[in-house]
Amino acid sequence: MFQQLSDRLGQTLDKVRGRGRLTEENISQALREVRVALLEADVALPVVKQFIEQARERAVGQEVIGSLKPGQALVKVVHDELVGVLGGEQVTLNLNQRPPVVILLAGLQGAGKTTTAGKLAQLIREREKKQVMLASCDIYRPAAIDQLQLLAEQTGSDFYRHEEARDAEAIARAAVEKARLSMSEVLILDTAGRLAVDEEMMDEIRRVHAAVEPAEVLFVVDSMTGQDAANTALAFHEALPLSGVVLTKTDGDARGGAALSVRQITGAPIKFIGTGEKLDGLEPFHPDRIASRILGMGDVLSLVEEVERKVDHKKARKLQGKLGKSSRKFGLDDFRDQLEQMQNLGGMGSLMKKLPGMDKIPEAAKAQMDDRKTRHMIAIINSMTPAERRFPDTIKGSRKRRIANGSGLAIQEVNRLLKQHKQMQKMMKKAGSKGAMQKMLKRLPGGGMPGGGGMPF
């Protein structure tokens, strides 16, 4: 998300970043380019106008022109305005209530409400350590109920299915009672997709809301619809007291207009963004961190949190104990573990978005960070026998052909992996012998990548 906007803003602000002196004229020129970039990203026109007016007011004052480093000061102004448009501070879920805390999901058809319900259950169970129940109030699409039940099983959540799915309001009331009896702390209610112009269905969700009085009413919207997402959210907000917005399919949205329009138009904060189809593909929305990503400053805090949650620290300590003693101790099993750890963090593409300055690297270098290559290397190692992974020097001609056939790749790929592993062995021995690995393991990932002579973790 925001790739197009990030590229345009980066080019514009780079022109003024290093200047020793800025005037009202060149500030106005820069803000005109910022305006065009926002409009091309499909940000709503009223939002763009307000953004530029506020940025100009701050930029032509002493804050920028009177600054010792005016170019950098202008970048800060744009950053701060982006944070303001995105909502200012992060707004979290209100879960500190008498259980069961009810979360009601609403939105258009196809926005991803049912999948979001499963992702939200996973997130609450993992991060808040609360027991969750899922229930569907969709009386029009039986497949949605089956899908939600499957998601409940995958996330380890409870599931409630009403015997007669004819009345959404009755289902909601029964689900709350079931959650109370089963001691579930959070109840997530999925609802049928509806159009804002369908008054009958809007009345139905109003009745469901009145029946259960949810602590959270989250509007789930497809970010790829751009500023239309904000307009739809406003229509729902007029019918329901929305407490927040969930933007889905952000991994397929290069513009980001929805995120920059929703808060300003509706007043409802963005609480989560969906970043993929997997159950862990839901991120809390941090306006300041997103603004930094847009301007190519990275998002180190999110990366640190992700590493803490997803990196297997037991394996990292085990690997640390092998270093410096013998280069042979770093086997292909260890190499595969490092590659899989990186995959757990979303692959190189996800890491690049969160590391400062990665937007400036050449396209040719970005092409070398293709996550498919990581998956290919894992497939090659999985095609080896345990003995071959432990003693890679034994892998010669016939073995290489067998491994290549088993992984569905060319022998050249096998040779390349073995060469990269040799480089890693040398680096591991050197790092361990100098006591450097202890420091390296504490650093953020990104210092290296497969084939580049660096350790992912």
N, C-alpha and C positions, 0 to 999 in steps of 0.2 A: 504494500500500500504506500501511496505518496511518492512513488518512484519518479513519475513525471514532474510533480510539483517540486520535489527535492532537487532534481536536475536543473530545472529552470531557476529556482531561487538561488541555488549554489552558484550558477554562472553569473547571476545578477550581483550578488553580494560579494563575490570574489573581485569584481571590478572596483569596489570601493573599500574593501577590507584593509588594504595596505596603504591607502592614501594618507598623506600627512595633513591634508586640509580638505574639508568638504564645504560646499556652498549650498545655498537654498536651491540653486539651479540643478546641480548634479544629484542632490538628494531627491528632488522632484522627479528627475529622470529615472533614478533607481526605483522609486516607488511606483512610477508608471509601469515599469517592467514587472514589478511585484504584482501589480494589479492584473496585468495580462496573464501572468502565471497562475494566479488564483482563479481567474475566469476560465482558463483552459483546463483547470483541474475540476471544473464543474461546481465551483463554490457558488452559492446563491448570491445574486447581485446585491441585495441589501447588506449581506454579511461582508462582501468585498468593500462596499462603500464605507461602512463603519470602520473596518480594519484600516483602510488607507487614511481616512480622516484622522483617526487616533494616532496612527504611526507618524503622520506628517506633523501633527501638533507637537509630539514629543521630539521628533527628529530635528526640526528647525529651531528648537529652543537651545538653551545652553547645554542640555544633556548630551548632544552630539557635536554641534559646531564648536562648543567651548571645551570639548574633551581633548585630552592629550593624544588620544588615539581615536579620532572621530570615526574611522572606518569600522573599527571593532565596536564602537558605541552604537552605530547604526544597526549592526548585526544583532546586538543585544536588544535594541528596540523592537526589531522584527520578531525576535525570539519571544520576548515578553508579550507582544501582541498576539502571537500564535497561541501561547499558553492561555491568554485570556479568552480567545475565541473558542478554544477547545474545552474551556470550563474552569480554568484556574487550578483548583486543587482536586485531587482524587476523591471521589465519593464512593464509599464502600457500601456493601449490603447491610441492611439493618436487621441483624440476627439476634440482637440482645433483647428479646421479648419472651413472653411466656410461650413455651412450646405447645403445639407445633407452630412454628413460624411459617406462614403461608406466602409463597412466591407465585404470583400469577403471571403467565407469559401470554402476550397478545401480539398480533401482527397479521400481515397479509399472507395469502396462500403462497407457499414456496419460499418463504423467507428463511426457513430453517429453524422453526420453533422447536420441533420435536428433537432434532439433533442437539440444539442448544440446551434443552432440558437435561439431556444425558450428560453433556459437558459440564453443566452447572452442578449437577449432582456429584460428578467426579471431583470437581474443584472444591466444593464445600466439604466433602468427605476427607480429601487429602489435606487441605490447608486449615480448615476450621475444626476438623476431627468431630464432626457431628453426623448423627445417623439421619439419612434422608429417605423420604418416600416419594415416589413418582406416581402421578395419576393423570389420566387423560379425560378432558371434558369435551373431546371431539366426538359428537354423536353422528357425524356425517361420513367419516372415513374410518372404517374398522381397521384398515391396515395401519393407521397411525397409532392405534392402541397396541397392536402387536409389535410395532417398531419400538414404542416406548417401553414395553415389557422387556424386550431384548436388551435395550440400553440399561434398564434397571439391573438386569442380571449381570451385564458386563461391568457395571460400576459397583456392584455389591450393595445396591440400594433396595429398599422394599418397594413393592408395587401393589397398587390397588386397582382392581377391575370391578366395575359395577355390573351386577347381574343383568340389568335391563338398561342399555345405553340409549335412553330416549329423552332424557331431560338433563341438560348440562348443569342447571342449578342444583338439582337433586344429587347428581354425581359429586359435585363440589362439596356439598354439605356432608355427604356420606364419607368422602375421602378425608375430610378434616376429623371426623369422629373416629375413623379407622386409625389415622395417624396418632390421635390422642391415646387410643387404647393400646396401640403397639409401641408407645413411648418413642415414636419418631420425633426428632427435634425440628426437622425442616420438611415441609411438604411443598413440592413443586407441582403446580397445576398447569398442564399443557392445554391449550384451547384450539378450537378450529380456526383455520385461516379465514379471514373475512375482509371484505372491501369496506372502506370508510363510507361509501355511498349506500351500502346495504343497511338500511335503518333497522330492519328486523333482526339481523345478526348482531348489530351494534347494541341493540336493546338486550339481546341475550347475554352478551358479555357484561353489560351493566348489572344485570340481575345476578350473575355469578359473582361479580365483585361485591355487590351488596350482601350476598349470602354469606361470604367467608371473611370479608373485611381483611384482605391481605396486607401484610407488612410491606411487601414490595410488589409493584406492578411494572414489569419490564416489557418494553416494546421492542420486539425483535424485528430488525429490518435489514434487507439486503443492501450492503454498501455500494454495490455495483450500479444501483439505480441513481446514484449521484444526488443532486439537490432534490430530486423527487422524493428521496428517502426522508428528507427533512419536512417536506410538505405533507407527506403521509403521516409522519410522526405527529405533526401539529394537529391533523384531523382526529387522530386517536386521542391526543392529549385533551382535546375539547370534550371528548366523550368519557374519558377515564382519567383519574388523577395519576398520570405516569410518574413513577419515582425514578425511572432510569431507562436507558436505551442500551440494547445490545446490537452492535454492528456485526453482521455475519459476512462471510466470503471476502474478507479484507485481503486475503492472499491473492485474489484474482482482480483486485481493484488497484490499478496503477495511479489513479487520479487523487482519490481521497477527499473529493468534494463533500461527501456525506458527513464525514467526521467533522469537517470544518463548518458545516451548516446546521447540523442538528441542534447543538446546544444553544446557539444564538437564536434560532427561530422558535424552538419549543420551550426553552428554559429547563428542559429535562436533561440531567447529566448523562453522558455516556459512561456506563459502568464496566462494560466488557467489550472486547473485540474478538471475533472468531477468526482464527488464523489457519485453519485446515480442517480436514474431515475427521481426524483422529480425536478420541475423547479428551486428550490433553490439549487440544487446540483451542483453548479459551484463555485469554489474558485479561487481567484487570487493566483498566484504562487509566493511565497516568498522563494527564495533559502536558506536564513539563517534560516528561521523557519522550513523548511523541513529538513535541516541538523540537527537541534536540535531534531526534532521528530525521525529521524533515530537513533540518539545516545541516545534516551531515556530521553532527557532533557525537553521534553514537548514543547508546543507551546502556552504559556500564552497570548501573544499579540493577536493571532488569536481568542483565546477563549474570551478575553475581547471584541473584536470587535463584535463577534457573539452575546454575551450577550447584548451588547448595541442595536443591530439591532432587536433581536428576543424576548427578555424577555419583557413581558408586565409590564412596570413599574407602571402603574396605579393599577394593581392588587397587585403588591408587596407592594405599599404604603398602600393599603386598608388592606392587611394582617398585616402589621406592626402596624396599629392602633388597631388591635384586641388583640395583644399580651400583656400578663401580667395582663389583666383585669379579664379574666376568661378562664380557659382551655377549657370550653365548646364552647367558641366563635370560636375556630378553628374546623370547621365542616368538613364533608367529601367532601363538595363542594370545600373548600379551599385545601384539600389534593389533590383532582383531578386536580385543577388548577396547583399545583406544579408539578405533574406528567406530565401534558400536556406541561408545560413550558420546562421540561427536554426533552420531545420528540421533541419539536420544535428545540432544539439544536442538534438533531441527536441521542439522546439517550445516554446511558452510554458508549456504544462502542466508539462513537465519542469523548465524554468527556475524556475518559481514554487516548486516543491517544495524547491529548493536555495537560494533567496534568503531571508535572515532576515526575519521579520515579514510575509511574504506571506500567511500564513494569517489575518492580521487584516484584510485588505482586504475591502470589502463584496462581497457576491455579485454585485451589478450590475457592479462593476468586473471581477470574474473573468469574467463573461459576455462582456465585450469582448475578452478574450484568447483567444477561440476560435481554435484552429489552422486551422479550416476557412477563416477569413477570410484567413489568410496564403496558403493554397493557392489561394484564389480570386484574390488579387492576382497571384500568380505566373502563373496561367492567363491573366489579362487581358494582362499584359506579353508573354507568349509569343505572344499572338494579334496583336501589332503587328508591323509591318515594322521592319527595322533602322533605317530613316530616321525612323520615328515614335518609336522608343525614344530616338533621339538628339535629335530636335527635337519634343518633346511638344506644343509650342504649335500645331503644324500639325494636331493631332487635333481636328477639328470634327464637325458633325452626321453626315454619311454615314460617315465613318471610325469614329466612335464606334459606330454601328449595326453596322458590319462586325466590329469588335473584340468587341462584346457577343455577337453571334451566334457568333463563332469560339470564344469562351470559355464559351459556354452560360450567360451571366449577363445581368442587366439593365443597361440604359444607365446607370442610377443608380449601379451599382457601378463602372462605368468613370469616371464623373464624380468619384466619391468617391476613387478611386485617384489621379486626376490632381491633385485638390486636396491630397491627402496628400503627393504628390511635391513639389508647390510648397512646402509647409510644410517639407519635408525640405531642399529646396534653400536656403531662407532660413537654416535652422538650420546647414547645412553651411558656408555662406559666413561666417556670424557666428562659428562655432566656429573656422574656419580663420584668419580675420583676427585673432583674438585669441590665436592660438597655443594654443587650448584643446583642439583635437582630438588633439594628441599625448598629452595626459593622458587624454583620453577613451578612446582606443584601448587604453590600458594597463589600464583599469579592467575590472571584471567586467561581462558583459552583464546587462541588466535595467534599465539606466538609462532605457530607452525601449522603445517597442513600436510596431508598425505603426499609423499613424494618430494616435499620441499626441504627435508632434512630437519623438520621441527616436530615436536610432540604436540598432538592435539590436546592431551591432558597429562 
